[in-house]
Amino acid sequence: MSIADAVAPTPGGASVPHVSGGSAAAGIVLGCLGVLMLGLQPLLLGALLDEHRISVGQLTQAATMEQLMIGLVSGTLGGLAPRRRLRFIGVLACAVFAGANAACLWARGPEVVLDRALCGVGGGALLWIAGAIVAFSQEPARLSGIFVGSQSLSQFGLAALLPVTLMLKYGSNGGFAAIAALGVACIGLCAFLPSSIPDIVQEKSKRGRVNGAALAGLAAGFLFMAAIVGFYVFLEPLAAMNHVPPLVAQYAVAENLAAQIIGASLCVIFATRLAAVVTRMLLLAATAFLLTIAIVWTQTGSVPFLLAVFIHGLVWTTGLTLFTPLLIRVDQTRRGAMLLLGTLLLGGSAGPLITGWYATETHLAPVLVSAGMLGFGWLFAVQIAAVLGRRAHPGDAIPAPLLPGAPK
């Protein structure tokens, strides 16, 4: 593939570049690689802690710095960088990613924190490439669902496989070596990337500006991810608060991951229909999240708690998938959509800090109150984005790129 193959007209004078299936697949795999460690941090950083190579404080710093760097690099590139020389940037990002993970084989203490931050730089660039391919494709709603589901599957698969294979003999080094090898192997996928993705040409658009509706949508995405992750990290103590037996509680994370995969699959299958009612679906997702908070607040035992955990998992991947079509609906230049992935990661980083600010081991009510407030903020921000988007596009027509069957 050379570049985005051609350009298709859409309503309103916009032109959307075609992205081939091979380019889309390569971009999604590279994006999954970029965020792979986010699902493996408890496993690998926990192993480093058990091997006395890092302290508890350094574990927290390493996890936070990696996620922050992924979000900052992805967001900065999405807002400022031209989408050119994607193959070269992909190769460079894979090399940085692989090198930083390989460096962890010998790292101890502060070196681990530095290596994880450097890995976040490479991962952020890979996520930016994936985000550009999804946002500027002809089927962003469907590709977004595939991307979200692929992240969950890849992280879940390695989390299940590594402890019974390489890590069984080599400890944390087995995991880091495997991830570094994946980084090297993925360099070959960069040849399938488009060399560039041009801007969408749209009448009366102000170059470089992100409109108010997109800003509201990004705020909603930040609050969404802060609420989701801010609740999720306290899953174990919240289970104890709900009098869930430890033998049952240990399956809550697996249940949540299964619900995430189901949610992403449904978003892929029903991409066209969901994109047509994306605002309503995100409002429904926010309401479902608030229901989750209410169920956990009642402390009524194992079955209601596990139901809440399942709803939370469905909401997680559904929201992740639908924010892309929302931002494209309210800003057809897709500038806002290019900032989305970085915004979501920053929200995920901020969530535990917000929900855990006043919480203690024996007093978890502030977690639920803070998560609930974030959920209400997310609901209202989606409504504001929808209202501003309708003012910007009075016809409220769904752009052709959101509809896989729409005429090109």
C-alpha beads as a LAMMPS data file, in Angstrom:
LAMMPS data file: protein, C-alpha beads

408 atoms
407 bonds

1 atom types
1 bond types

-500.0 500.0 xlo xhi
-500.0 500.0 ylo yhi
-500.0 500.0 zlo zhi

Masses

1 110.0

Atoms # bond

1 1 1 0.000 0.000 0.000
2 1 1 1.261 3.470 -0.803
3 1 1 -1.062 6.014 0.737
4 1 1 -4.702 6.210 1.603
5 1 1 -5.827 4.924 -1.725
6 1 1 -8.438 7.406 -2.791
7 1 1 -10.838 9.936 -1.447
8 1 1 -14.597 9.559 -1.121
9 1 1 -17.022 12.446 -0.980
10 1 1 -19.355 12.801 1.977
11 1 1 -22.235 15.100 2.744
12 1 1 -21.295 18.665 3.508
13 1 1 -18.437 18.877 1.049
14 1 1 -16.072 16.666 3.010
15 1 1 -13.761 14.081 1.486
16 1 1 -12.682 11.011 3.431
17 1 1 -9.605 8.963 2.479
18 1 1 -10.046 5.255 1.831
19 1 1 -7.905 3.031 4.050
20 1 1 -7.399 -0.531 2.791
21 1 1 -8.165 -3.619 4.849
22 1 1 -4.468 -4.485 5.117
23 1 1 -3.609 -1.017 6.400
24 1 1 -6.457 -1.164 8.917
25 1 1 -5.351 -4.583 10.212
26 1 1 -1.710 -3.475 10.525
27 1 1 -2.701 -0.275 12.325
28 1 1 -4.935 -2.103 14.780
29 1 1 -2.232 -4.674 15.605
30 1 1 0.328 -1.902 16.156
31 1 1 -2.143 -0.019 18.362
32 1 1 -2.755 -3.148 20.436
33 1 1 1.013 -3.532 20.822
34 1 1 1.305 0.068 22.014
35 1 1 -1.134 -0.441 24.893
36 1 1 -0.328 -4.112 25.552
37 1 1 1.501 -3.425 28.802
38 1 1 -1.472 -1.595 30.301
39 1 1 -3.206 -4.944 30.736
40 1 1 -0.017 -6.683 31.899
41 1 1 1.212 -4.155 34.463
42 1 1 -0.130 -6.060 37.505
43 1 1 1.496 -9.260 36.233
44 1 1 4.944 -8.006 35.180
45 1 1 5.445 -5.132 37.605
46 1 1 4.121 -7.381 40.368
47 1 1 6.755 -9.961 39.392
48 1 1 9.471 -7.292 39.588
49 1 1 8.231 -6.427 43.067
50 1 1 8.338 -10.081 44.133
51 1 1 11.908 -10.305 42.807
52 1 1 12.835 -7.243 44.931
53 1 1 13.917 -5.286 41.854
54 1 1 11.521 -2.408 42.567
55 1 1 9.732 -1.023 45.614
56 1 1 5.991 -0.476 45.990
57 1 1 6.496 3.233 45.337
58 1 1 8.514 2.537 42.183
59 1 1 5.854 0.119 40.967
60 1 1 3.271 2.901 41.227
61 1 1 5.592 5.379 39.500
62 1 1 6.391 2.965 36.658
63 1 1 2.728 2.143 36.011
64 1 1 1.672 5.793 36.135
65 1 1 4.529 7.111 33.988
66 1 1 3.951 4.554 31.236
67 1 1 0.245 5.309 30.952
68 1 1 0.808 9.061 31.152
69 1 1 3.449 8.978 28.415
70 1 1 1.216 6.907 26.140
71 1 1 -1.582 9.434 26.618
72 1 1 0.601 12.529 26.278
73 1 1 2.481 11.328 23.187
74 1 1 -0.683 10.093 21.479
75 1 1 -2.568 13.295 22.296
76 1 1 0.290 15.593 21.285
77 1 1 0.807 13.847 17.958
78 1 1 -2.940 13.802 17.357
79 1 1 -3.179 17.544 17.908
80 1 1 0.020 18.769 16.278
81 1 1 1.659 16.219 13.984
82 1 1 0.893 15.852 10.258
83 1 1 -0.093 12.315 9.346
84 1 1 2.882 11.732 7.058
85 1 1 5.766 9.233 6.983
86 1 1 3.650 6.818 9.036
87 1 1 5.745 3.804 8.049
88 1 1 8.974 5.390 9.253
89 1 1 7.348 6.565 12.479
90 1 1 5.895 3.090 12.991
91 1 1 9.302 1.429 12.601
92 1 1 10.890 3.934 14.976
93 1 1 8.106 3.511 17.535
94 1 1 8.381 -0.301 17.407
95 1 1 12.148 -0.055 17.889
96 1 1 11.765 2.242 20.916
97 1 1 9.043 -0.010 22.332
98 1 1 11.125 -3.180 21.874
99 1 1 14.306 -1.558 23.178
100 1 1 12.638 -0.190 26.314
101 1 1 11.145 -3.595 27.139
102 1 1 14.475 -5.316 26.487
103 1 1 16.174 -2.825 28.816
104 1 1 13.873 -4.006 31.622
105 1 1 15.702 -7.350 31.576
106 1 1 18.588 -5.738 33.471
107 1 1 16.863 -2.768 35.091
108 1 1 16.358 -2.238 38.796
109 1 1 14.783 0.535 40.856
110 1 1 14.584 3.928 39.118
111 1 1 15.838 2.413 35.867
112 1 1 12.552 0.479 35.598
113 1 1 10.562 3.704 35.938
114 1 1 12.643 5.329 33.178
115 1 1 12.339 2.305 30.887
116 1 1 8.556 2.147 31.347
117 1 1 8.264 5.857 30.534
118 1 1 10.346 5.314 27.379
119 1 1 8.132 2.367 26.455
120 1 1 5.167 4.709 26.845
121 1 1 6.697 7.058 24.269
122 1 1 6.882 4.268 21.677
123 1 1 3.449 2.978 22.642
124 1 1 1.922 6.443 22.337
125 1 1 3.232 6.829 18.779
126 1 1 1.825 3.408 17.835
127 1 1 -1.517 4.328 19.380
128 1 1 -1.556 7.576 17.395
129 1 1 -1.058 5.654 14.148
130 1 1 -3.867 3.257 15.027
131 1 1 -6.147 6.120 16.025
132 1 1 -5.521 7.922 12.735
133 1 1 -6.321 4.820 10.691
134 1 1 -9.535 4.170 12.636
135 1 1 -10.706 7.803 12.636
136 1 1 -10.010 8.379 8.930
137 1 1 -11.401 5.078 7.688
138 1 1 -14.702 4.631 5.884
139 1 1 -16.036 2.527 8.788
140 1 1 -14.739 4.140 11.994
141 1 1 -17.527 2.756 14.182
142 1 1 -16.815 -0.851 13.160
143 1 1 -13.022 -0.496 13.263
144 1 1 -13.241 1.185 16.659
145 1 1 -15.103 -1.835 18.011
146 1 1 -12.576 -4.215 16.482
147 1 1 -9.701 -2.182 17.940
148 1 1 -11.199 -2.129 21.446
149 1 1 -12.021 -5.842 21.355
150 1 1 -8.566 -6.698 20.021
151 1 1 -6.935 -4.850 22.905
152 1 1 -8.915 -6.857 25.456
153 1 1 -8.225 -10.172 23.697
154 1 1 -4.486 -9.571 23.279
155 1 1 -4.011 -8.449 26.872
156 1 1 -6.147 -11.259 28.242
157 1 1 -4.368 -13.848 26.087
158 1 1 -0.867 -12.873 27.158
159 1 1 -1.914 -12.467 30.800
160 1 1 -3.160 -16.063 30.725
161 1 1 -0.257 -17.475 28.681
162 1 1 2.885 -15.890 30.141
163 1 1 2.550 -17.171 33.736
164 1 1 2.439 -20.797 32.567
165 1 1 5.179 -20.485 29.921
166 1 1 8.139 -18.099 29.894
167 1 1 7.503 -16.515 33.293
168 1 1 7.327 -19.939 34.912
169 1 1 11.072 -20.361 34.267
170 1 1 12.425 -16.842 33.792
171 1 1 10.170 -14.739 35.996
172 1 1 9.517 -11.144 34.952
173 1 1 12.317 -11.318 32.376
174 1 1 10.369 -13.938 30.451
175 1 1 7.456 -11.535 30.092
176 1 1 9.560 -8.537 29.102
177 1 1 11.528 -10.620 26.585
178 1 1 8.288 -11.819 24.985
179 1 1 6.933 -8.276 24.655
180 1 1 10.249 -7.012 23.255
181 1 1 10.200 -9.818 20.685
182 1 1 6.651 -8.846 19.688
183 1 1 7.866 -5.275 19.184
184 1 1 10.601 -6.450 16.828
185 1 1 8.229 -8.738 14.945
186 1 1 5.700 -5.935 14.433
187 1 1 8.272 -3.824 12.593
188 1 1 7.374 -5.882 9.521
189 1 1 3.738 -4.729 9.757
190 1 1 4.781 -1.121 9.188
191 1 1 5.200 -1.906 5.472
192 1 1 1.410 -2.306 5.256
193 1 1 0.685 1.123 6.719
194 1 1 -0.323 3.980 4.429
195 1 1 2.617 6.349 3.976
196 1 1 0.307 9.263 4.816
197 1 1 -3.308 10.079 5.581
198 1 1 -4.439 13.433 4.192
199 1 1 -6.711 15.873 5.965
200 1 1 -10.407 15.795 5.247
201 1 1 -11.275 18.666 2.948
202 1 1 -14.440 20.363 4.136
203 1 1 -16.016 23.637 3.172
204 1 1 -16.036 26.443 5.767
205 1 1 -13.804 24.508 8.156
206 1 1 -11.213 26.474 10.087
207 1 1 -7.894 24.784 9.731
208 1 1 -6.340 23.589 12.954
209 1 1 -9.397 24.404 15.102
210 1 1 -11.302 21.878 17.209
211 1 1 -14.915 22.980 17.534
212 1 1 -16.826 23.356 20.787
213 1 1 -18.864 20.203 20.251
214 1 1 -15.694 18.122 19.853
215 1 1 -14.215 19.692 23.000
216 1 1 -17.350 18.725 24.912
217 1 1 -17.084 15.221 23.462
218 1 1 -13.445 14.981 24.559
219 1 1 -14.417 16.168 28.050
220 1 1 -17.068 13.433 28.109
221 1 1 -14.434 10.870 27.075
222 1 1 -12.074 12.011 29.840
223 1 1 -14.829 11.810 32.482
224 1 1 -15.983 8.440 31.123
225 1 1 -12.564 6.842 31.421
226 1 1 -11.870 8.442 34.808
227 1 1 -15.169 7.040 36.124
228 1 1 -14.659 3.568 34.636
229 1 1 -11.049 3.078 35.784
230 1 1 -11.582 4.915 39.070
231 1 1 -14.212 2.332 39.965
232 1 1 -12.376 -0.664 38.507
233 1 1 -9.152 -0.321 40.494
234 1 1 -11.128 -0.611 43.742
235 1 1 -12.982 -3.742 42.640
236 1 1 -11.417 -6.032 45.260
237 1 1 -12.052 -3.847 48.344
238 1 1 -15.539 -3.008 47.056
239 1 1 -16.240 -6.754 46.827
240 1 1 -15.234 -7.130 50.469
241 1 1 -17.470 -4.187 51.369
242 1 1 -20.354 -6.022 49.667
243 1 1 -19.650 -9.176 51.706
244 1 1 -18.604 -11.147 48.629
245 1 1 -16.655 -14.289 49.658
246 1 1 -12.989 -14.207 48.528
247 1 1 -13.507 -17.402 46.522
248 1 1 -16.204 -15.622 44.487
249 1 1 -14.524 -12.215 44.387
250 1 1 -11.429 -13.591 42.662
251 1 1 -13.539 -14.241 39.546
252 1 1 -14.854 -10.659 39.372
253 1 1 -11.975 -9.426 37.178
254 1 1 -12.344 -12.370 34.770
255 1 1 -16.096 -11.705 34.579
256 1 1 -15.445 -8.041 33.850
257 1 1 -12.989 -8.915 31.071
258 1 1 -15.498 -11.339 29.558
259 1 1 -18.153 -8.604 29.601
260 1 1 -15.702 -6.231 27.899
261 1 1 -15.157 -8.717 25.084
262 1 1 -18.921 -9.244 24.711
263 1 1 -19.494 -5.486 24.599
264 1 1 -16.847 -4.945 21.941
265 1 1 -18.213 -7.831 19.866
266 1 1 -21.731 -6.402 19.958
267 1 1 -20.370 -3.013 18.878
268 1 1 -18.698 -4.605 15.860
269 1 1 -21.789 -6.614 14.877
270 1 1 -24.210 -3.704 15.260
271 1 1 -21.803 -0.903 14.285
272 1 1 -24.129 0.701 11.738
273 1 1 -27.166 0.803 14.018
274 1 1 -25.192 1.997 17.035
275 1 1 -23.509 4.768 15.035
276 1 1 -26.942 6.011 13.972
277 1 1 -27.993 6.489 17.622
278 1 1 -24.579 7.068 19.157
279 1 1 -25.663 9.909 21.452
280 1 1 -28.520 7.888 22.913
281 1 1 -26.276 4.873 23.420
282 1 1 -23.659 6.883 25.294
283 1 1 -26.358 8.419 27.479
284 1 1 -27.706 4.920 28.121
285 1 1 -24.187 3.727 28.957
286 1 1 -23.772 6.566 31.467
287 1 1 -27.111 5.655 33.047
288 1 1 -26.042 1.995 33.247
289 1 1 -22.802 3.022 34.949
290 1 1 -24.736 5.045 37.525
291 1 1 -26.920 1.977 38.074
292 1 1 -23.736 0.007 38.737
293 1 1 -22.704 2.517 41.398
294 1 1 -26.171 2.329 42.983
295 1 1 -26.080 -1.494 43.099
296 1 1 -22.675 -1.563 44.789
297 1 1 -23.762 1.180 47.199
298 1 1 -26.637 -0.998 48.477
299 1 1 -24.186 -3.711 49.660
300 1 1 -26.726 -6.473 49.008
301 1 1 -24.314 -9.360 48.472
302 1 1 -22.563 -11.450 45.827
303 1 1 -25.158 -11.754 43.054
304 1 1 -25.987 -8.023 42.753
305 1 1 -22.286 -7.162 42.996
306 1 1 -21.337 -9.557 40.188
307 1 1 -24.216 -8.170 38.118
308 1 1 -22.783 -4.677 38.643
309 1 1 -19.323 -5.887 37.611
310 1 1 -20.753 -7.391 34.420
311 1 1 -22.627 -4.181 33.535
312 1 1 -19.445 -2.193 34.175
313 1 1 -17.503 -4.374 31.713
314 1 1 -20.171 -3.958 29.022
315 1 1 -20.218 -0.190 29.518
316 1 1 -16.425 -0.001 29.380
317 1 1 -15.883 -1.321 25.855
318 1 1 -19.172 0.050 24.542
319 1 1 -18.165 3.550 25.577
320 1 1 -14.627 3.157 24.259
321 1 1 -16.061 2.141 20.893
322 1 1 -18.785 4.777 20.598
323 1 1 -16.831 7.907 21.467
324 1 1 -15.093 7.761 18.089
325 1 1 -18.341 7.951 16.055
326 1 1 -19.673 10.606 18.455
327 1 1 -16.690 12.867 17.813
328 1 1 -16.907 12.297 14.068
329 1 1 -20.608 13.131 14.143
330 1 1 -20.038 16.473 15.904
331 1 1 -16.803 17.349 14.044
332 1 1 -16.517 15.883 10.557
333 1 1 -12.959 17.196 10.137
334 1 1 -12.027 14.428 12.659
335 1 1 -9.588 16.679 14.497
336 1 1 -11.365 15.884 17.744
337 1 1 -11.307 12.154 17.017
338 1 1 -7.521 12.323 16.632
339 1 1 -7.254 13.616 20.209
340 1 1 -9.577 11.009 21.658
341 1 1 -7.217 8.134 22.501
342 1 1 -4.786 10.367 24.355
343 1 1 -7.671 11.977 26.234
344 1 1 -9.053 8.583 27.248
345 1 1 -5.688 7.450 28.606
346 1 1 -5.239 10.651 30.573
347 1 1 -8.715 10.144 31.998
348 1 1 -7.787 6.608 32.955
349 1 1 -4.673 7.893 34.730
350 1 1 -6.618 10.542 36.639
351 1 1 -9.529 8.290 37.619
352 1 1 -7.932 6.374 40.521
353 1 1 -6.469 9.590 41.925
354 1 1 -9.907 11.244 41.890
355 1 1 -11.944 8.355 43.275
356 1 1 -9.343 7.365 45.862
357 1 1 -8.584 10.881 47.137
358 1 1 -10.607 10.605 50.354
359 1 1 -10.978 6.824 50.513
360 1 1 -9.330 4.571 53.076
361 1 1 -9.148 0.809 53.455
362 1 1 -12.155 0.862 55.776
363 1 1 -14.052 3.793 54.231
364 1 1 -14.790 3.294 50.520
365 1 1 -17.890 5.465 50.196
366 1 1 -15.814 8.330 48.640
367 1 1 -14.904 5.970 45.757
368 1 1 -18.558 5.472 44.863
369 1 1 -19.472 9.140 45.377
370 1 1 -16.581 10.355 43.211
371 1 1 -17.244 7.749 40.506
372 1 1 -20.917 8.721 40.508
373 1 1 -20.065 12.411 40.103
374 1 1 -17.758 11.570 37.205
375 1 1 -20.564 9.520 35.669
376 1 1 -23.000 12.450 35.894
377 1 1 -20.363 14.731 34.379
378 1 1 -19.870 12.290 31.510
379 1 1 -23.642 12.160 30.907
380 1 1 -24.013 15.953 30.805
381 1 1 -20.916 16.434 28.618
382 1 1 -22.326 14.002 26.024
383 1 1 -25.575 15.978 25.985
384 1 1 -23.694 19.249 25.515
385 1 1 -21.650 17.761 22.666
386 1 1 -24.854 16.566 20.986
387 1 1 -26.541 19.964 21.285
388 1 1 -23.509 21.855 19.978
389 1 1 -23.099 19.296 17.209
390 1 1 -26.700 19.773 16.071
391 1 1 -26.169 23.526 15.938
392 1 1 -23.059 23.030 13.824
393 1 1 -24.874 20.513 11.567
394 1 1 -28.575 21.477 11.675
395 1 1 -29.633 18.541 9.502
396 1 1 -28.108 16.150 12.066
397 1 1 -27.368 13.760 9.215
398 1 1 -25.078 10.884 9.925
399 1 1 -21.883 11.316 7.930
400 1 1 -21.442 8.655 5.268
401 1 1 -18.214 7.288 6.816
402 1 1 -20.196 6.047 9.813
403 1 1 -22.405 3.889 7.632
404 1 1 -20.666 0.892 6.059
405 1 1 -23.437 0.491 3.503
406 1 1 -23.615 4.171 2.569
407 1 1 -22.879 5.140 -1.027
408 1 1 -19.277 6.104 -1.519

Bonds

1 1 1 2
2 1 2 3
3 1 3 4
4 1 4 5
5 1 5 6
6 1 6 7
7 1 7 8
8 1 8 9
9 1 9 10
10 1 10 11
11 1 11 12
12 1 12 13
13 1 13 14
14 1 14 15
15 1 15 16
16 1 16 17
17 1 17 18
18 1 18 19
19 1 19 20
20 1 20 21
21 1 21 22
22 1 22 23
23 1 23 24
24 1 24 25
25 1 25 26
26 1 26 27
27 1 27 28
28 1 28 29
29 1 29 30
30 1 30 31
31 1 31 32
32 1 32 33
33 1 33 34
34 1 34 35
35 1 35 36
36 1 36 37
37 1 37 38
38 1 38 39
39 1 39 40
40 1 40 41
41 1 41 42
42 1 42 43
43 1 43 44
44 1 44 45
45 1 45 46
46 1 46 47
47 1 47 48
48 1 48 49
49 1 49 50
50 1 50 51
51 1 51 52
52 1 52 53
53 1 53 54
54 1 54 55
55 1 55 56
56 1 56 57
57 1 57 58
58 1 58 59
59 1 59 60
60 1 60 61
61 1 61 62
62 1 62 63
63 1 63 64
64 1 64 65
65 1 65 66
66 1 66 67
67 1 67 68
68 1 68 69
69 1 69 70
70 1 70 71
71 1 71 72
72 1 72 73
73 1 73 74
74 1 74 75
75 1 75 76
76 1 76 77
77 1 77 78
78 1 78 79
79 1 79 80
80 1 80 81
81 1 81 82
82 1 82 83
83 1 83 84
84 1 84 85
85 1 85 86
86 1 86 87
87 1 87 88
88 1 88 89
89 1 89 90
90 1 90 91
91 1 91 92
92 1 92 93
93 1 93 94
94 1 94 95
95 1 95 96
96 1 96 97
97 1 97 98
98 1 98 99
99 1 99 100
100 1 100 101
101 1 101 102
102 1 102 103
103 1 103 104
104 1 104 105
105 1 105 106
106 1 106 107
107 1 107 108
108 1 108 109
109 1 109 110
110 1 110 111
111 1 111 112
112 1 112 113
113 1 113 114
114 1 114 115
115 1 115 116
116 1 116 117
117 1 117 118
118 1 118 119
119 1 119 120
120 1 120 121
121 1 121 122
122 1 122 123
123 1 123 124
124 1 124 125
125 1 125 126
126 1 126 127
127 1 127 128
128 1 128 129
129 1 129 130
130 1 130 131
131 1 131 132
132 1 132 133
133 1 133 134
134 1 134 135
135 1 135 136
136 1 136 137
137 1 137 138
138 1 138 139
139 1 139 140
140 1 140 141
141 1 141 142
142 1 142 143
143 1 143 144
144 1 144 145
145 1 145 146
146 1 146 147
147 1 147 148
148 1 148 149
149 1 149 150
150 1 150 151
151 1 151 152
152 1 152 153
153 1 153 154
154 1 154 155
155 1 155 156
156 1 156 157
157 1 157 158
158 1 158 159
159 1 159 160
160 1 160 161
161 1 161 162
162 1 162 163
163 1 163 164
164 1 164 165
165 1 165 166
166 1 166 167
167 1 167 168
168 1 168 169
169 1 169 170
170 1 170 171
171 1 171 172
172 1 172 173
173 1 173 174
174 1 174 175
175 1 175 176
176 1 176 177
177 1 177 178
178 1 178 179
179 1 179 180
180 1 180 181
181 1 181 182
182 1 182 183
183 1 183 184
184 1 184 185
185 1 185 186
186 1 186 187
187 1 187 188
188 1 188 189
189 1 189 190
190 1 190 191
191 1 191 192
192 1 192 193
193 1 193 194
194 1 194 195
195 1 195 196
196 1 196 197
197 1 197 198
198 1 198 199
199 1 199 200
200 1 200 201
201 1 201 202
202 1 202 203
203 1 203 204
204 1 204 205
205 1 205 206
206 1 206 207
207 1 207 208
208 1 208 209
209 1 209 210
210 1 210 211
211 1 211 212
212 1 212 213
213 1 213 214
214 1 214 215
215 1 215 216
216 1 216 217
217 1 217 218
218 1 218 219
219 1 219 220
220 1 220 221
221 1 221 222
222 1 222 223
223 1 223 224
224 1 224 225
225 1 225 226
226 1 226 227
227 1 227 228
228 1 228 229
229 1 229 230
230 1 230 231
231 1 231 232
232 1 232 233
233 1 233 234
234 1 234 235
235 1 235 236
236 1 236 237
237 1 237 238
238 1 238 239
239 1 239 240
240 1 240 241
241 1 241 242
242 1 242 243
243 1 243 244
244 1 244 245
245 1 245 246
246 1 246 247
247 1 247 248
248 1 248 249
249 1 249 250
250 1 250 251
251 1 251 252
252 1 252 253
253 1 253 254
254 1 254 255
255 1 255 256
256 1 256 257
257 1 257 258
258 1 258 259
259 1 259 260
260 1 260 261
261 1 261 262
262 1 262 263
263 1 263 264
264 1 264 265
265 1 265 266
266 1 266 267
267 1 267 268
268 1 268 269
269 1 269 270
270 1 270 271
271 1 271 272
272 1 272 273
273 1 273 274
274 1 274 275
275 1 275 276
276 1 276 277
277 1 277 278
278 1 278 279
279 1 279 280
280 1 280 281
281 1 281 282
282 1 282 283
283 1 283 284
284 1 284 285
285 1 285 286
286 1 286 287
287 1 287 288
288 1 288 289
289 1 289 290
290 1 290 291
291 1 291 292
292 1 292 293
293 1 293 294
294 1 294 295
295 1 295 296
296 1 296 297
297 1 297 298
298 1 298 299
299 1 299 300
300 1 300 301
301 1 301 302
302 1 302 303
303 1 303 304
304 1 304 305
305 1 305 306
306 1 306 307
307 1 307 308
308 1 308 309
309 1 309 310
310 1 310 311
311 1 311 312
312 1 312 313
313 1 313 314
314 1 314 315
315 1 315 316
316 1 316 317
317 1 317 318
318 1 318 319
319 1 319 320
320 1 320 321
321 1 321 322
322 1 322 323
323 1 323 324
324 1 324 325
325 1 325 326
326 1 326 327
327 1 327 328
328 1 328 329
329 1 329 330
330 1 330 331
331 1 331 332
332 1 332 333
333 1 333 334
334 1 334 335
335 1 335 336
336 1 336 337
337 1 337 338
338 1 338 339
339 1 339 340
340 1 340 341
341 1 341 342
342 1 342 343
343 1 343 344
344 1 344 345
345 1 345 346
346 1 346 347
347 1 347 348
348 1 348 349
349 1 349 350
350 1 350 351
351 1 351 352
352 1 352 353
353 1 353 354
354 1 354 355
355 1 355 356
356 1 356 357
357 1 357 358
358 1 358 359
359 1 359 360
360 1 360 361
361 1 361 362
362 1 362 363
363 1 363 364
364 1 364 365
365 1 365 366
366 1 366 367
367 1 367 368
368 1 368 369
369 1 369 370
370 1 370 371
371 1 371 372
372 1 372 373
373 1 373 374
374 1 374 375
375 1 375 376
376 1 376 377
377 1 377 378
378 1 378 379
379 1 379 380
380 1 380 381
381 1 381 382
382 1 382 383
383 1 383 384
384 1 384 385
385 1 385 386
386 1 386 387
387 1 387 388
388 1 388 389
389 1 389 390
390 1 390 391
391 1 391 392
392 1 392 393
393 1 393 394
394 1 394 395
395 1 395 396
396 1 396 397
397 1 397 398
398 1 398 399
399 1 399 400
400 1 400 401
401 1 401 402
402 1 402 403
403 1 403 404
404 1 404 405
405 1 405 406
406 1 406 407
407 1 407 408
